Amino acid sequence: MSTVQPPPVEYLTPQEAAAELGFVAETVTKWFDEGLLTGIRSPGGHRRIERASVEALKVSMKAPLPPKA
């Protein structure tokens, strides 16, 4: 019986994520700290952001805002 393995998680540095999102790394770091972007901290304390989280944020940033009431 073969077991299906999930694809490996791809991580980006804050600088790489910032380049994909069109923001500065400090903003991406803030979003990570606030939980808007998901990822891990390396053993050395460096932030690594999941590419899927960046992609999801890109999609949500392009979504139209709801109409004002």
Secondary structure per residue as TSV (DSSP state, phi and psi in degrees):
chain	resnum	aa	ss	phi	psi
A	1	M	-	360.0	126.4
A	2	S	-	-91.9	145.2
A	3	T	-	-105.0	131.8
A	4	V	-	-82.9	122.9
A	5	Q	-	-92.7	136.5
A	6	P	-	-67.9	152.3
A	7	P	-	-63.2	148.7
A	8	P	-	-65.5	147.9
A	9	V	-	-77.4	131.5
A	10	E	-	-101.2	131.3
A	11	Y	E	-113.0	147.7
A	12	L	E	-119.4	151.7
A	13	T	-	-75.3	162.3
A	14	P	H	-57.2	-34.6
A	15	Q	H	-66.6	-41.9
A	16	E	H	-66.4	-42.8
A	17	A	H	-63.3	-40.7
A	18	A	H	-61.5	-41.6
A	19	A	H	-63.7	-38.8
A	20	E	H	-70.1	-34.4
A	21	L	H	-89.0	-18.0
A	22	G	T	81.9	28.1
A	23	F	S	-125.8	172.0
A	24	V	-	-82.4	157.2
A	25	A	H	-59.4	-33.6
A	26	E	H	-62.9	-36.9
A	27	T	H	-67.3	-43.7
A	28	V	H	-62.4	-41.6
A	29	T	H	-61.1	-41.9
A	30	K	H	-63.1	-44.8
A	31	W	H	-62.6	-37.9
A	32	F	H	-63.2	-47.6
A	33	D	H	-63.6	-30.5
A	34	E	H	-85.4	-6.9
A	35	G	T	89.6	5.1
A	36	L	S	-71.7	-31.6
A	37	L	S	-115.6	141.4
A	38	T	-	-104.7	157.2
A	39	G	E	170.9	-152.8
A	40	I	E	-135.7	169.9
A	41	R	E	-111.8	134.0
A	42	S	-	-70.1	166.9
A	43	P	T	-55.1	-27.4
A	44	G	T	-85.5	1.0
A	45	G	S	91.2	5.2
A	46	H	-	-81.2	141.2
A	47	R	E	-78.8	138.5
A	48	R	E	-131.2	122.8
A	49	I	E	-104.7	133.7
A	50	E	E	-66.9	131.1
A	51	R	H	-58.8	-38.0
A	52	A	H	-60.9	-35.5
A	53	S	H	-66.7	-40.7
A	54	V	H	-64.8	-44.5
A	55	E	H	-62.0	-42.5
A	56	A	H	-63.4	-39.7
A	57	L	H	-66.7	-39.3
A	58	K	H	-59.3	-42.8
A	59	V	H	-64.4	-45.0
A	60	S	H	-68.0	-29.3
A	61	M	H	-69.4	-25.0
A	62	K	H	-89.8	-11.5
A	63	A	S	-69.0	143.2
A	64	P	-	-67.7	146.0
A	65	L	-	-72.9	146.9
A	66	P	-	-65.7	150.9
A	67	P	-	-65.6	147.3
A	68	K	-	-73.2	141.5
A	69	A	-	-80.9	360.0
